[in-house]
Amino acid sequence: MKRRARGKPIKHCPHCNSSDLEIVGGMILGQVYHCRSCDYVGSLVYETDAPLDAKGA
């Protein structure tokens, strides 16, 4: 069975669906993200795969 090729994972804000996130905390607390679009701050983000280019990466 052949595996489906995946693109690069992209993280998205759960409030505004923007991918303009920056990591503001880490280490002991875990990763905490700040969305530059809606000012969301939290550790809950969701991740999707970026589409592959026409060459198949």
C-alpha positions as a Markdown table, in Angstrom:
| # | Residue | x | y | z |
|---|---|---|---|---|
| 1 | Met | 0.0 | 0.0 | 0.0 |
| 2 | Lys | 1.4 | 3.3 | -1.1 |
| 3 | Arg | 1.3 | 6.3 | 1.4 |
| 4 | Arg | -0.1 | 9.6 | 0.4 |
| 5 | Ala | 2.4 | 12.4 | 0.1 |
| 6 | Arg | 1.9 | 15.2 | 2.6 |
| 7 | Gly | 2.8 | 18.8 | 2.5 |
| 8 | Lys | 4.4 | 20.9 | 5.2 |
| 9 | Pro | 2.2 | 21.2 | 8.3 |
| 10 | Ile | 0.6 | 24.6 | 9.0 |
| 11 | Lys | -0.8 | 25.8 | 12.3 |
| 12 | His | -4.0 | 27.8 | 12.4 |
| 13 | Cys | -5.7 | 30.0 | 15.0 |
| 14 | Pro | -8.9 | 28.4 | 16.4 |
| 15 | His | -10.7 | 31.9 | 16.5 |
| 16 | Cys | -10.0 | 33.5 | 13.2 |
| 17 | Asn | -8.4 | 30.6 | 11.1 |
| 18 | Ser | -5.3 | 32.7 | 10.5 |
| 19 | Ser | -1.9 | 31.1 | 10.1 |
| 20 | Asp | -0.1 | 34.2 | 11.3 |
| 21 | Leu | 1.0 | 32.7 | 14.7 |
| 22 | Glu | 4.1 | 33.2 | 16.8 |
| 23 | Ile | 5.3 | 31.1 | 19.7 |
| 24 | Val | 5.5 | 33.2 | 22.9 |
| 25 | Gly | 6.1 | 30.6 | 25.5 |
| 26 | Gly | 7.6 | 27.2 | 25.8 |
| 27 | Met | 9.7 | 24.9 | 27.9 |
| 28 | Ile | 7.9 | 23.9 | 31.1 |
| 29 | Leu | 4.6 | 25.6 | 30.2 |
| 30 | Gly | 4.4 | 23.9 | 26.8 |
| 31 | Gln | 4.0 | 25.9 | 23.6 |
| 32 | Val | 1.9 | 29.1 | 23.9 |
| 33 | Tyr | 0.9 | 30.8 | 20.6 |
| 34 | His | -0.1 | 34.4 | 19.9 |
| 35 | Cys | -2.2 | 35.2 | 16.8 |
| 36 | Arg | -1.2 | 38.5 | 15.2 |
| 37 | Ser | -4.6 | 38.8 | 13.5 |
| 38 | Cys | -7.0 | 38.6 | 16.4 |
| 39 | Asp | -4.7 | 38.7 | 19.5 |
| 40 | Tyr | -5.6 | 35.2 | 20.6 |
| 41 | Val | -3.1 | 33.8 | 23.1 |
| 42 | Gly | -3.2 | 30.1 | 24.1 |
| 43 | Ser | -1.9 | 26.6 | 23.5 |
| 44 | Leu | -4.8 | 25.3 | 21.4 |
| 45 | Val | -4.1 | 25.6 | 17.7 |
| 46 | Tyr | -4.9 | 23.2 | 14.9 |
| 47 | Glu | -2.7 | 21.9 | 12.2 |
| 48 | Thr | -3.3 | 21.1 | 8.5 |
| 49 | Asp | -1.1 | 19.9 | 5.7 |
| 50 | Ala | -0.1 | 22.4 | 3.1 |
| 51 | Pro | -0.9 | 21.4 | -0.5 |
| 52 | Leu | 1.9 | 20.0 | -2.5 |
| 53 | Asp | 3.2 | 21.8 | -5.5 |
| 54 | Ala | 2.6 | 20.4 | -9.0 |
| 55 | Lys | 6.0 | 18.5 | -9.0 |
| 56 | Gly | 4.9 | 16.5 | -6.0 |
| 57 | Ala | 7.7 | 17.9 | -3.8 |
